[in-house]
Amino acid sequence: MKKKLFALVLALVLCLGLLPAAGAAYMGDFDIKDGVLRSYFGGDSELTIPAGVTKIGPYAVSNRPNLTSVTIPSGVTSIEEGAFRSCEKLVSVTIPTSVTAIGTRAFNDCTSLTSITIPSSVRTIGVGAFQRCTGLTSVNLPGNNAKLLSGAFEDCTGLTSVTIPEGYTNIGEGAFMGCTNLTRVTIPASVTSIDSSAFGDCVRLTDVYYGGSKAQWSAIVVDNRAAGNRYLVDAAVHFDSGSPAETQRPMALASTQSVTVDGKKVEFQMYALTDASGNGTNYIKLRDMAYVLNGTKAQFSVGYDNATKSISVTTGHSYQAGGTEMKTPFSGDRTYTGGTQTVQIDGKAVSMEAITLVDDNGGGYNYFKLRDLGAALGFNVGWSKTQGVFIESDKPYTK
C-alpha cells in the first residue's frame, strides 16, 4: 500500500513539474511570461511579435541568423537590453508609438539594418543601442526631451548625415564615434552640452547646421579632451539664418616660427590651430620641410596624384623645388579643412593629422604637425631653452 501511495505522489509531482509556471504561456516558438517575451525559439525570416506582449526581454530575439524583418505590436513599451543583438540579416524593424525605451545594445551588431524610425514616444535610447549597425544610412530620431546616450550610434559607418531634433539637451559620450562617413550633422538650439568623443573619429565631418545663433553655439559646452571632438570643432558651422555672414568657419592662425635645422636658424611660415583653452598646435607645409631638408640624410621627394588626390613621399630621394616653397600666396589667418590625411610614404599608407589651406585660385597647400613628420620620415624634432624648436636630420626621431 505504501509503495502504491509513493508511486501516486511521485506521478503527481512529475505531472505538476511539467505544467507551465504561473503567468507563463508557450505560444509556438515564443516563451512569454506576464507580458514579457522572454525568448523566441523559431527560425523564421519574417517575425511578428504576438499581441499582448508588453516588453521584449533581454536578448529575447538575439542571434537569429535568418531574421530579416520584425513587426512589433502596439502595446509593447520597452525593448530591453540586447533584445535583437547580432541579428546580422535584419533589414527592417517596425517600432510602434507605444515604445518609450530602447535598451542598452538592443540592436547592437545588426549590420544589415538600413534605416530606423524611432517614434516620438521613445524617451530613452540606451547605451550602444544601435552600435555597429554598419548598414544604417538614415536615422529618424524622436523630437522630444530624450537624451542621446553613450555610443548610441557608435561605429555606424554607413551614416552620412544625421538630424537631431529640437528637445535634446545633451549628446552623450561617443554617441556617433567612429561614424567615419558622416559629413554633416544638424544640431538643435536646445543642446547645451556635447560629451567627450561624441563625434570622435568622424574624419569626414565638415559641416554643422545649428538651430541657434553664433552666440548660442559658443555657449555650448563641448568636451574636446585629447581632441576627441576635433572634427566637430573644426567643421564649418552654419547658423539658423543660413546666410554667408552667419557661417562660422574654423580659422588657422598665421605665424612665423624660427626652427633650428642642423644648427642653423630657418624661418618658417606656419599655421596654428587652437583648442578651447587657447593652446596652439603648429602645422608646417610639407613642401617647405622637403625643401629645407634637401641634401641631408633626411631628404625626401614629394609627389601628388591628381587623379586619386593622394600625396606620395619617397625618403632618401632629392626634392625638386617648384617655386612655391617657403612662401604662400596668401597671408594672415585663413580658413582651413582638417582631419586625418593618408600619405603614401615609400609605398606604405601612413595616416597623419593635417590641415589644407586653399588660395584664391583653388590651389591647395598641405600642412602637417612637425613632430608627426619627424616620426614618419625619420628625423629628430626637439625643444631646448637655448635653441627653441630644433631638427636633427642625421638622428632618428625620439619622443
Contacts in CASP RR format, 6 or more apart in sequence:
PFRMAT RR
TARGET T0000
AUTHOR 0000-0000-0000
METHOD contacts of the structure
MODEL  1
MKKKLFALVLALVLCLGLLPAAGAAYMGDFDIKDGVLRSYFGGDSELTIP
AGVTKIGPYAVSNRPNLTSVTIPSGVTSIEEGAFRSCEKLVSVTIPTSVT
AIGTRAFNDCTSLTSITIPSSVRTIGVGAFQRCTGLTSVNLPGNNAKLLS
GAFEDCTGLTSVTIPEGYTNIGEGAFMGCTNLTRVTIPASVTSIDSSAFG
DCVRLTDVYYGGSKAQWSAIVVDNRAAGNRYLVDAAVHFDSGSPAETQRP
MALASTQSVTVDGKKVEFQMYALTDASGNGTNYIKLRDMAYVLNGTKAQF
SVGYDNATKSISVTTGHSYQAGGTEMKTPFSGDRTYTGGTQTVQIDGKAV
SMEAITLVDDNGGGYNYFKLRDLGAALGFNVGWSKTQGVFIESDKPYTK
20 26 0 8 1.000
21 33 0 8 1.000
23 33 0 8 1.000
23 34 0 8 1.000
24 31 0 8 1.000
24 32 0 8 1.000
24 33 0 8 1.000
24 34 0 8 1.000
25 32 0 8 1.000
25 33 0 8 1.000
26 32 0 8 1.000
27 50 0 8 1.000
28 41 0 8 1.000
29 40 0 8 1.000
29 41 0 8 1.000
29 42 0 8 1.000
29 43 0 8 1.000
29 44 0 8 1.000
30 37 0 8 1.000
30 39 0 8 1.000
30 40 0 8 1.000
30 41 0 8 1.000
30 50 0 8 1.000
31 37 0 8 1.000
31 38 0 8 1.000
31 39 0 8 1.000
31 40 0 8 1.000
31 41 0 8 1.000
32 38 0 8 1.000
32 50 0 8 1.000
32 53 0 8 1.000
35 52 0 8 1.000
35 53 0 8 1.000
35 54 0 8 1.000
35 55 0 8 1.000
36 53 0 8 1.000
36 54 0 8 1.000
36 55 0 8 1.000
36 56 0 8 1.000
36 57 0 8 1.000
37 49 0 8 1.000
37 50 0 8 1.000
37 53 0 8 1.000
37 55 0 8 1.000
37 56 0 8 1.000
37 57 0 8 1.000
37 60 0 8 1.000
37 61 0 8 1.000
38 57 0 8 1.000
38 60 0 8 1.000
39 60 0 8 1.000
40 47 0 8 1.000
40 60 0 8 1.000
40 61 0 8 1.000
40 64 0 8 1.000
42 64 0 8 1.000
43 64 0 8 1.000
43 66 0 8 1.000
43 67 0 8 1.000
44 66 0 8 1.000
44 67 0 8 1.000
45 66 0 8 1.000
45 67 0 8 1.000
45 68 0 8 1.000
45 69 0 8 1.000
45 89 0 8 1.000
46 68 0 8 1.000
46 69 0 8 1.000
47 61 0 8 1.000
47 64 0 8 1.000
47 67 0 8 1.000
47 69 0 8 1.000
47 70 0 8 1.000
47 71 0 8 1.000
48 70 0 8 1.000
48 71 0 8 1.000
48 73 0 8 1.000
49 56 0 8 1.000
49 70 0 8 1.000
49 71 0 8 1.000
49 72 0 8 1.000
49 73 0 8 1.000
49 76 0 8 1.000
50 73 0 8 1.000
51 73 0 8 1.000
52 73 0 8 1.000
52 75 0 8 1.000
53 73 0 8 1.000
53 75 0 8 1.000
53 76 0 8 1.000
54 75 0 8 1.000
54 76 0 8 1.000
54 77 0 8 1.000
55 76 0 8 1.000
55 77 0 8 1.000
55 78 0 8 1.000
55 79 0 8 1.000
55 80 0 8 1.000
56 72 0 8 1.000
56 76 0 8 1.000
56 78 0 8 1.000
56 79 0 8 1.000
56 80 0 8 1.000
56 83 0 8 1.000
56 84 0 8 1.000
57 79 0 8 1.000
57 80 0 8 1.000
57 81 0 8 1.000
57 83 0 8 1.000
58 80 0 8 1.000
58 81 0 8 1.000
58 82 0 8 1.000
58 83 0 8 1.000
59 81 0 8 1.000
59 82 0 8 1.000
59 83 0 8 1.000
59 85 0 8 1.000
60 80 0 8 1.000
60 83 0 8 1.000
61 67 0 8 1.000
61 70 0 8 1.000
61 83 0 8 1.000
61 84 0 8 1.000
61 87 0 8 1.000
62 82 0 8 1.000
62 83 0 8 1.000
62 84 0 8 1.000
62 85 0 8 1.000
62 86 0 8 1.000
62 87 0 8 1.000
63 85 0 8 1.000
63 86 0 8 1.000
63 87 0 8 1.000
64 84 0 8 1.000
64 87 0 8 1.000
64 90 0 8 1.000
65 87 0 8 1.000
65 88 0 8 1.000
65 89 0 8 1.000
66 89 0 8 1.000
67 84 0 8 1.000
67 87 0 8 1.000
67 89 0 8 1.000
67 90 0 8 1.000
68 89 0 8 1.000
68 90 0 8 1.000
68 91 0 8 1.000
68 92 0 8 1.000
68 112 0 8 1.000
69 90 0 8 1.000
69 91 0 8 1.000
69 92 0 8 1.000
69 93 0 8 1.000
70 84 0 8 1.000
70 90 0 8 1.000
70 92 0 8 1.000
70 93 0 8 1.000
70 94 0 8 1.000
71 94 0 8 1.000
72 79 0 8 1.000
72 93 0 8 1.000
72 94 0 8 1.000
72 95 0 8 1.000
72 96 0 8 1.000
72 99 0 8 1.000
73 96 0 8 1.000
74 96 0 8 1.000
74 97 0 8 1.000
74 98 0 8 1.000
75 96 0 8 1.000
75 98 0 8 1.000
76 96 0 8 1.000
76 98 0 8 1.000
76 99 0 8 1.000
77 98 0 8 1.000
77 99 0 8 1.000
77 100 0 8 1.000
77 101 0 8 1.000
78 99 0 8 1.000
78 100 0 8 1.000
78 101 0 8 1.000
78 102 0 8 1.000
78 103 0 8 1.000
79 95 0 8 1.000
79 99 0 8 1.000
79 101 0 8 1.000
79 102 0 8 1.000
79 103 0 8 1.000
79 106 0 8 1.000
80 101 0 8 1.000
80 103 0 8 1.000
80 106 0 8 1.000
81 103 0 8 1.000
81 104 0 8 1.000
81 105 0 8 1.000
81 106 0 8 1.000
82 103 0 8 1.000
82 104 0 8 1.000
82 105 0 8 1.000
82 106 0 8 1.000
82 107 0 8 1.000
82 108 0 8 1.000
83 103 0 8 1.000
83 106 0 8 1.000
83 107 0 8 1.000
84 90 0 8 1.000
84 93 0 8 1.000
84 106 0 8 1.000
84 107 0 8 1.000
84 110 0 8 1.000
85 105 0 8 1.000
85 106 0 8 1.000
85 107 0 8 1.000
85 108 0 8 1.000
85 109 0 8 1.000
85 110 0 8 1.000
86 108 0 8 1.000
86 109 0 8 1.000
86 110 0 8 1.000
87 107 0 8 1.000
87 110 0 8 1.000
88 109 0 8 1.000
88 110 0 8 1.000
88 111 0 8 1.000
88 112 0 8 1.000
89 112 0 8 1.000
90 107 0 8 1.000
90 110 0 8 1.000
90 112 0 8 1.000
90 113 0 8 1.000
91 112 0 8 1.000
91 113 0 8 1.000
91 114 0 8 1.000
92 113 0 8 1.000
92 114 0 8 1.000
92 115 0 8 1.000
93 107 0 8 1.000
93 113 0 8 1.000
93 116 0 8 1.000
95 102 0 8 1.000
95 116 0 8 1.000
95 117 0 8 1.000
95 118 0 8 1.000
95 119 0 8 1.000
95 122 0 8 1.000
96 119 0 8 1.000
97 119 0 8 1.000
97 120 0 8 1.000
97 121 0 8 1.000
98 121 0 8 1.000
99 119 0 8 1.000
99 121 0 8 1.000
99 122 0 8 1.000
100 121 0 8 1.000
100 122 0 8 1.000
100 123 0 8 1.000
100 124 0 8 1.000
101 122 0 8 1.000
101 123 0 8 1.000
101 124 0 8 1.000
101 126 0 8 1.000
102 118 0 8 1.000
102 122 0 8 1.000
102 124 0 8 1.000
102 125 0 8 1.000
102 126 0 8 1.000
102 129 0 8 1.000
103 124 0 8 1.000
103 125 0 8 1.000
103 126 0 8 1.000
103 127 0 8 1.000
103 129 0 8 1.000
104 126 0 8 1.000
104 127 0 8 1.000
104 128 0 8 1.000
104 129 0 8 1.000
105 126 0 8 1.000
105 127 0 8 1.000
105 128 0 8 1.000
105 129 0 8 1.000
105 131 0 8 1.000
106 126 0 8 1.000
106 129 0 8 1.000
106 130 0 8 1.000
107 113 0 8 1.000
107 116 0 8 1.000
107 129 0 8 1.000
107 130 0 8 1.000
107 133 0 8 1.000
108 128 0 8 1.000
108 129 0 8 1.000
108 130 0 8 1.000
108 131 0 8 1.000
108 132 0 8 1.000
108 133 0 8 1.000
109 131 0 8 1.000
109 132 0 8 1.000
109 133 0 8 1.000
110 130 0 8 1.000
110 133 0 8 1.000
111 132 0 8 1.000
111 133 0 8 1.000
111 134 0 8 1.000
111 135 0 8 1.000
112 135 0 8 1.000
113 130 0 8 1.000
113 133 0 8 1.000
113 135 0 8 1.000
113 136 0 8 1.000
114 135 0 8 1.000
114 136 0 8 1.000
114 137 0 8 1.000
114 138 0 8 1.000
115 136 0 8 1.000
115 137 0 8 1.000
115 138 0 8 1.000
115 139 0 8 1.000
115 140 0 8 1.000
116 130 0 8 1.000
116 133 0 8 1.000
116 136 0 8 1.000
116 139 0 8 1.000
116 140 0 8 1.000
117 140 0 8 1.000
118 125 0 8 1.000
118 139 0 8 1.000
118 140 0 8 1.000
118 141 0 8 1.000
118 142 0 8 1.000
119 142 0 8 1.000
120 142 0 8 1.000
120 143 0 8 1.000
120 144 0 8 1.000
121 142 0 8 1.000
122 142 0 8 1.000
122 144 0 8 1.000
122 146 0 8 1.000
123 144 0 8 1.000
123 145 0 8 1.000
123 146 0 8 1.000
124 146 0 8 1.000
124 147 0 8 1.000
124 149 0 8 1.000
125 141 0 8 1.000
125 146 0 8 1.000
125 147 0 8 1.000
125 148 0 8 1.000
125 149 0 8 1.000
125 152 0 8 1.000
126 149 0 8 1.000
126 152 0 8 1.000
127 149 0 8 1.000
127 150 0 8 1.000
127 151 0 8 1.000
127 152 0 8 1.000
128 149 0 8 1.000
128 150 0 8 1.000
128 151 0 8 1.000
128 152 0 8 1.000
128 153 0 8 1.000
128 154 0 8 1.000
129 149 0 8 1.000
129 152 0 8 1.000
129 153 0 8 1.000
130 136 0 8 1.000
130 139 0 8 1.000
130 152 0 8 1.000
130 153 0 8 1.000
130 156 0 8 1.000
131 151 0 8 1.000
131 152 0 8 1.000
131 153 0 8 1.000
131 154 0 8 1.000
131 155 0 8 1.000
131 156 0 8 1.000
132 154 0 8 1.000
132 155 0 8 1.000
132 156 0 8 1.000
133 153 0 8 1.000
133 156 0 8 1.000
134 155 0 8 1.000
134 156 0 8 1.000
134 157 0 8 1.000
134 158 0 8 1.000
135 156 0 8 1.000
135 157 0 8 1.000
135 158 0 8 1.000
136 153 0 8 1.000
136 156 0 8 1.000
136 158 0 8 1.000
136 159 0 8 1.000
137 158 0 8 1.000
137 159 0 8 1.000
137 160 0 8 1.000
138 159 0 8 1.000
139 153 0 8 1.000
139 159 0 8 1.000
139 162 0 8 1.000
141 148 0 8 1.000
141 162 0 8 1.000
141 163 0 8 1.000
141 164 0 8 1.000
141 165 0 8 1.000
141 168 0 8 1.000
142 165 0 8 1.000
143 165 0 8 1.000
143 166 0 8 1.000
143 167 0 8 1.000
143 168 0 8 1.000
144 165 0 8 1.000
144 167 0 8 1.000
145 167 0 8 1.000
145 168 0 8 1.000
145 169 0 8 1.000
146 167 0 8 1.000
146 168 0 8 1.000
147 168 0 8 1.000
147 169 0 8 1.000
147 170 0 8 1.000
147 172 0 8 1.000
148 164 0 8 1.000
148 168 0 8 1.000
148 170 0 8 1.000
148 171 0 8 1.000
148 172 0 8 1.000
148 175 0 8 1.000
149 172 0 8 1.000
149 175 0 8 1.000
150 172 0 8 1.000
150 173 0 8 1.000
150 174 0 8 1.000
150 175 0 8 1.000
150 195 0 8 1.000
151 172 0 8 1.000
151 173 0 8 1.000
151 174 0 8 1.000
151 175 0 8 1.000
151 176 0 8 1.000
151 177 0 8 1.000
152 172 0 8 1.000
152 175 0 8 1.000
152 176 0 8 1.000
153 159 0 8 1.000
153 162 0 8 1.000
153 175 0 8 1.000
153 176 0 8 1.000
153 179 0 8 1.000
154 174 0 8 1.000
154 175 0 8 1.000
154 176 0 8 1.000
154 177 0 8 1.000
154 178 0 8 1.000
154 179 0 8 1.000
155 177 0 8 1.000
155 178 0 8 1.000
155 179 0 8 1.000
156 176 0 8 1.000
156 178 0 8 1.000
156 179 0 8 1.000
157 178 0 8 1.000
157 179 0 8 1.000
157 180 0 8 1.000
157 181 0 8 1.000
158 179 0 8 1.000
158 181 0 8 1.000
159 176 0 8 1.000
159 179 0 8 1.000
159 181 0 8 1.000
159 182 0 8 1.000
160 181 0 8 1.000
160 182 0 8 1.000
160 183 0 8 1.000
160 184 0 8 1.000
161 182 0 8 1.000
161 183 0 8 1.000
161 184 0 8 1.000
161 185 0 8 1.000
161 186 0 8 1.000
162 176 0 8 1.000
162 179 0 8 1.000
162 182 0 8 1.000
162 184 0 8 1.000
162 185 0 8 1.000
162 186 0 8 1.000
163 185 0 8 1.000
163 186 0 8 1.000
164 171 0 8 1.000
164 185 0 8 1.000
164 186 0 8 1.000
164 187 0 8 1.000
164 188 0 8 1.000
164 191 0 8 1.000
165 188 0 8 1.000
166 188 0 8 1.000
166 189 0 8 1.000
166 190 0 8 1.000
167 188 0 8 1.000
167 190 0 8 1.000
168 188 0 8 1.000
168 190 0 8 1.000
168 191 0 8 1.000
169 190 0 8 1.000
169 191 0 8 1.000
169 192 0 8 1.000
169 193 0 8 1.000
170 191 0 8 1.000
170 192 0 8 1.000
170 193 0 8 1.000
170 194 0 8 1.000
170 195 0 8 1.000
171 187 0 8 1.000
171 191 0 8 1.000
171 193 0 8 1.000
171 194 0 8 1.000
171 195 0 8 1.000
171 198 0 8 1.000
172 194 0 8 1.000
172 195 0 8 1.000
172 198 0 8 1.000
173 195 0 8 1.000
173 196 0 8 1.000
173 197 0 8 1.000
173 198 0 8 1.000
173 223 0 8 1.000
174 195 0 8 1.000
174 196 0 8 1.000
174 197 0 8 1.000
174 198 0 8 1.000
174 199 0 8 1.000
174 200 0 8 1.000
175 195 0 8 1.000
175 198 0 8 1.000
175 199 0 8 1.000
176 182 0 8 1.000
176 185 0 8 1.000
176 198 0 8 1.000
176 199 0 8 1.000
176 200 0 8 1.000
176 202 0 8 1.000
177 197 0 8 1.000
177 198 0 8 1.000
177 199 0 8 1.000
177 200 0 8 1.000
177 201 0 8 1.000
177 202 0 8 1.000
178 200 0 8 1.000
178 201 0 8 1.000
178 202 0 8 1.000
179 199 0 8 1.000
179 201 0 8 1.000
179 202 0 8 1.000
180 201 0 8 1.000
180 202 0 8 1.000
180 203 0 8 1.000
180 204 0 8 1.000
181 204 0 8 1.000
182 199 0 8 1.000
182 202 0 8 1.000
182 204 0 8 1.000
182 205 0 8 1.000
183 204 0 8 1.000
183 205 0 8 1.000
183 206 0 8 1.000
183 207 0 8 1.000
184 205 0 8 1.000
184 206 0 8 1.000
184 207 0 8 1.000
184 208 0 8 1.000
184 209 0 8 1.000
185 199 0 8 1.000
185 205 0 8 1.000
185 207 0 8 1.000
185 208 0 8 1.000
185 209 0 8 1.000
185 232 0 8 1.000
186 208 0 8 1.000
186 209 0 8 1.000
186 210 0 8 1.000
186 211 0 8 1.000
187 208 0 8 1.000
187 209 0 8 1.000
187 210 0 8 1.000
187 211 0 8 1.000
188 211 0 8 1.000
189 210 0 8 1.000
189 211 0 8 1.000
189 212 0 8 1.000
189 213 0 8 1.000
189 216 0 8 1.000
189 240 0 8 1.000
191 220 0 8 1.000
192 219 0 8 1.000
192 220 0 8 1.000
192 221 0 8 1.000
193 220 0 8 1.000
193 221 0 8 1.000
193 222 0 8 1.000
193 223 0 8 1.000
194 220 0 8 1.000
194 221 0 8 1.000
194 222 0 8 1.000
194 223 0 8 1.000
194 229 0 8 1.000
194 232 0 8 1.000
195 223 0 8 1.000
196 223 0 8 1.000
196 224 0 8 1.000
196 225 0 8 1.000
196 228 0 8 1.000
196 229 0 8 1.000
197 228 0 8 1.000
197 229 0 8 1.000
198 223 0 8 1.000
198 229 0 8 1.000
198 232 0 8 1.000
199 205 0 8 1.000
199 228 0 8 1.000
199 229 0 8 1.000
199 231 0 8 1.000
199 232 0 8 1.000
200 228 0 8 1.000
200 229 0 8 1.000
200 230 0 8 1.000
200 231 0 8 1.000
200 232 0 8 1.000
201 231 0 8 1.000
202 231 0 8 1.000
202 232 0 8 1.000
203 231 0 8 1.000
203 339 0 8 1.000
203 340 0 8 1.000
204 231 0 8 1.000
205 231 0 8 1.000
205 232 0 8 1.000
205 235 0 8 1.000
206 235 0 8 1.000
206 236 0 8 1.000
206 337 0 8 1.000
207 235 0 8 1.000
207 236 0 8 1.000
207 238 0 8 1.000
208 232 0 8 1.000
208 235 0 8 1.000
208 236 0 8 1.000
208 237 0 8 1.000
208 238 0 8 1.000
209 238 0 8 1.000
210 216 0 8 1.000
210 217 0 8 1.000
210 237 0 8 1.000
210 238 0 8 1.000
210 239 0 8 1.000
210 240 0 8 1.000
211 239 0 8 1.000
211 240 0 8 1.000
212 239 0 8 1.000
212 240 0 8 1.000
213 239 0 8 1.000
213 240 0 8 1.000
214 237 0 8 1.000
214 239 0 8 1.000
214 246 0 8 1.000
214 248 0 8 1.000
217 237 0 8 1.000
217 239 0 8 1.000
217 248 0 8 1.000
222 229 0 8 1.000
222 232 0 8 1.000
222 233 0 8 1.000
222 276 0 8 1.000
223 229 0 8 1.000
224 230 0 8 1.000
224 233 0 8 1.000
224 275 0 8 1.000
224 276 0 8 1.000
227 275 0 8 1.000
230 339 0 8 1.000
231 338 0 8 1.000
231 339 0 8 1.000
233 250 0 8 1.000
233 275 0 8 1.000
233 276 0 8 1.000
234 250 0 8 1.000
234 273 0 8 1.000
234 336 0 8 1.000
234 337 0 8 1.000
234 338 0 8 1.000
234 339 0 8 1.000
235 250 0 8 1.000
236 247 0 8 1.000
236 248 0 8 1.000
236 249 0 8 1.000
236 250 0 8 1.000
236 335 0 8 1.000
237 247 0 8 1.000
237 248 0 8 1.000
237 249 0 8 1.000
238 246 0 8 1.000
238 247 0 8 1.000
239 246 0 8 1.000
239 247 0 8 1.000
239 248 0 8 1.000
240 246 0 8 1.000
249 335 0 8 1.000
250 273 0 8 1.000
250 335 0 8 1.000
250 336 0 8 1.000
251 333 0 8 1.000
251 334 0 8 1.000
251 335 0 8 1.000
251 336 0 8 1.000
252 271 0 8 1.000
252 272 0 8 1.000
252 273 0 8 1.000
252 283 0 8 1.000
252 333 0 8 1.000
252 334 0 8 1.000
252 335 0 8 1.000
252 336 0 8 1.000
252 355 0 8 1.000
252 357 0 8 1.000
252 367 0 8 1.000
253 271 0 8 1.000
253 272 0 8 1.000
253 273 0 8 1.000
253 274 0 8 1.000
253 333 0 8 1.000
254 269 0 8 1.000
254 270 0 8 1.000
254 271 0 8 1.000
254 331 0 8 1.000
254 332 0 8 1.000
254 333 0 8 1.000
254 334 0 8 1.000
255 269 0 8 1.000
255 270 0 8 1.000
255 271 0 8 1.000
255 272 0 8 1.000
255 282 0 8 1.000
256 267 0 8 1.000
256 268 0 8 1.000
256 269 0 8 1.000
256 270 0 8 1.000
257 267 0 8 1.000
257 268 0 8 1.000
257 270 0 8 1.000
257 282 0 8 1.000
257 389 0 8 1.000
258 265 0 8 1.000
258 266 0 8 1.000
258 267 0 8 1.000
258 268 0 8 1.000
258 388 0 8 1.000
258 389 0 8 1.000
259 265 0 8 1.000
259 266 0 8 1.000
259 268 0 8 1.000
259 370 0 8 1.000
259 389 0 8 1.000
259 390 0 8 1.000
259 391 0 8 1.000
260 266 0 8 1.000
260 387 0 8 1.000
260 388 0 8 1.000
260 389 0 8 1.000
260 390 0 8 1.000
260 391 0 8 1.000
261 292 0 8 1.000
261 293 0 8 1.000
261 390 0 8 1.000
261 391 0 8 1.000
261 393 0 8 1.000
262 296 0 8 1.000
262 391 0 8 1.000
262 392 0 8 1.000
262 393 0 8 1.000
262 394 0 8 1.000
263 387 0 8 1.000
263 390 0 8 1.000
266 292 0 8 1.000
268 284 0 8 1.000
268 285 0 8 1.000
268 288 0 8 1.000
268 292 0 8 1.000
268 326 0 8 1.000
269 285 0 8 1.000
269 288 0 8 1.000
269 326 0 8 1.000
269 327 0 8 1.000
269 328 0 8 1.000
270 282 0 8 1.000
270 283 0 8 1.000
270 284 0 8 1.000
270 285 0 8 1.000
270 367 0 8 1.000
271 282 0 8 1.000
271 283 0 8 1.000
271 334 0 8 1.000
271 336 0 8 1.000
271 355 0 8 1.000
271 357 0 8 1.000
271 367 0 8 1.000
272 280 0 8 1.000
272 281 0 8 1.000
272 282 0 8 1.000
272 283 0 8 1.000
273 280 0 8 1.000
273 281 0 8 1.000
273 283 0 8 1.000
273 355 0 8 1.000
274 280 0 8 1.000
274 281 0 8 1.000
275 281 0 8 1.000
281 369 0 8 1.000
282 369 0 8 1.000
282 370 0 8 1.000
283 354 0 8 1.000
283 355 0 8 1.000
283 367 0 8 1.000
283 368 0 8 1.000
283 369 0 8 1.000
283 370 0 8 1.000
284 367 0 8 1.000
284 368 0 8 1.000
284 369 0 8 1.000
284 370 0 8 1.000
284 373 0 8 1.000
285 325 0 8 1.000
285 328 0 8 1.000
285 365 0 8 1.000
285 366 0 8 1.000
285 367 0 8 1.000
286 302 0 8 1.000
286 311 0 8 1.000
286 313 0 8 1.000
286 366 0 8 1.000
286 367 0 8 1.000
286 368 0 8 1.000
286 373 0 8 1.000
287 302 0 8 1.000
287 319 0 8 1.000
287 322 0 8 1.000
287 324 0 8 1.000
287 325 0 8 1.000
288 325 0 8 1.000
288 326 0 8 1.000
289 368 0 8 1.000
289 370 0 8 1.000
289 373 0 8 1.000
290 299 0 8 1.000
290 300 0 8 1.000
290 301 0 8 1.000
290 302 0 8 1.000
290 319 0 8 1.000
290 325 0 8 1.000
291 319 0 8 1.000
291 321 0 8 1.000
291 325 0 8 1.000
291 326 0 8 1.000
292 326 0 8 1.000
293 299 0 8 1.000
293 300 0 8 1.000
293 319 0 8 1.000
293 379 0 8 1.000
293 391 0 8 1.000
293 393 0 8 1.000
294 318 0 8 1.000
294 319 0 8 1.000
294 321 0 8 1.000
295 318 0 8 1.000
296 379 0 8 1.000
296 393 0 8 1.000
296 394 0 8 1.000
297 379 0 8 1.000
297 393 0 8 1.000
297 394 0 8 1.000
298 315 0 8 1.000
298 316 0 8 1.000
298 377 0 8 1.000
298 378 0 8 1.000
298 379 0 8 1.000
298 393 0 8 1.000
298 394 0 8 1.000
299 315 0 8 1.000
299 316 0 8 1.000
299 317 0 8 1.000
299 318 0 8 1.000
299 319 0 8 1.000
300 313 0 8 1.000
300 314 0 8 1.000
300 315 0 8 1.000
300 316 0 8 1.000
300 317 0 8 1.000
300 319 0 8 1.000
300 377 0 8 1.000
301 313 0 8 1.000
301 314 0 8 1.000
301 316 0 8 1.000
301 317 0 8 1.000
301 318 0 8 1.000
301 319 0 8 1.000
301 320 0 8 1.000
302 311 0 8 1.000
302 312 0 8 1.000
302 313 0 8 1.000
302 319 0 8 1.000
303 311 0 8 1.000
303 312 0 8 1.000
303 313 0 8 1.000
304 310 0 8 1.000
304 311 0 8 1.000
304 312 0 8 1.000
305 312 0 8 1.000
310 342 0 8 1.000
310 343 0 8 1.000
310 344 0 8 1.000
311 341 0 8 1.000
311 343 0 8 1.000
311 344 0 8 1.000
311 366 0 8 1.000
312 343 0 8 1.000
312 344 0 8 1.000
312 345 0 8 1.000
312 347 0 8 1.000
313 343 0 8 1.000
313 344 0 8 1.000
313 345 0 8 1.000
313 346 0 8 1.000
313 377 0 8 1.000
314 345 0 8 1.000
314 346 0 8 1.000
315 345 0 8 1.000
315 346 0 8 1.000
315 377 0 8 1.000
315 378 0 8 1.000
324 365 0 8 1.000
328 357 0 8 1.000
328 359 0 8 1.000
328 365 0 8 1.000
329 359 0 8 1.000
329 360 0 8 1.000
329 361 0 8 1.000
330 357 0 8 1.000
330 359 0 8 1.000
330 360 0 8 1.000
334 357 0 8 1.000
335 357 0 8 1.000
336 355 0 8 1.000
336 356 0 8 1.000
336 357 0 8 1.000
337 355 0 8 1.000
337 356 0 8 1.000
338 353 0 8 1.000
338 354 0 8 1.000
338 355 0 8 1.000
338 356 0 8 1.000
339 353 0 8 1.000
339 354 0 8 1.000
339 355 0 8 1.000
340 351 0 8 1.000
340 352 0 8 1.000
340 353 0 8 1.000
340 354 0 8 1.000
341 351 0 8 1.000
341 352 0 8 1.000
341 353 0 8 1.000
341 354 0 8 1.000
341 356 0 8 1.000
341 366 0 8 1.000
341 368 0 8 1.000
342 349 0 8 1.000
342 350 0 8 1.000
342 351 0 8 1.000
343 349 0 8 1.000
343 350 0 8 1.000
343 351 0 8 1.000
343 352 0 8 1.000
343 376 0 8 1.000
344 350 0 8 1.000
345 376 0 8 1.000
345 377 0 8 1.000
350 376 0 8 1.000
352 368 0 8 1.000
352 369 0 8 1.000
352 372 0 8 1.000
352 373 0 8 1.000
352 376 0 8 1.000
353 368 0 8 1.000
353 369 0 8 1.000
353 372 0 8 1.000
354 366 0 8 1.000
354 367 0 8 1.000
354 368 0 8 1.000
355 366 0 8 1.000
355 367 0 8 1.000
356 364 0 8 1.000
356 365 0 8 1.000
356 366 0 8 1.000
356 367 0 8 1.000
357 364 0 8 1.000
357 365 0 8 1.000
357 367 0 8 1.000
358 364 0 8 1.000
358 365 0 8 1.000
359 365 0 8 1.000
370 381 0 8 1.000
370 389 0 8 1.000
370 391 0 8 1.000
371 381 0 8 1.000
371 397 0 8 1.000
373 379 0 8 1.000
373 381 0 8 1.000
374 380 0 8 1.000
374 381 0 8 1.000
374 391 0 8 1.000
374 397 0 8 1.000
375 397 0 8 1.000
378 396 0 8 1.000
378 397 0 8 1.000
379 391 0 8 1.000
379 392 0 8 1.000
379 393 0 8 1.000
379 394 0 8 1.000
379 395 0 8 1.000
379 396 0 8 1.000
379 397 0 8 1.000
380 391 0 8 1.000
380 392 0 8 1.000
380 395 0 8 1.000
380 396 0 8 1.000
380 397 0 8 1.000
380 398 0 8 1.000
381 389 0 8 1.000
381 390 0 8 1.000
381 391 0 8 1.000
381 397 0 8 1.000
382 389 0 8 1.000
382 390 0 8 1.000
382 391 0 8 1.000
383 389 0 8 1.000
383 390 0 8 1.000
384 390 0 8 1.000
END
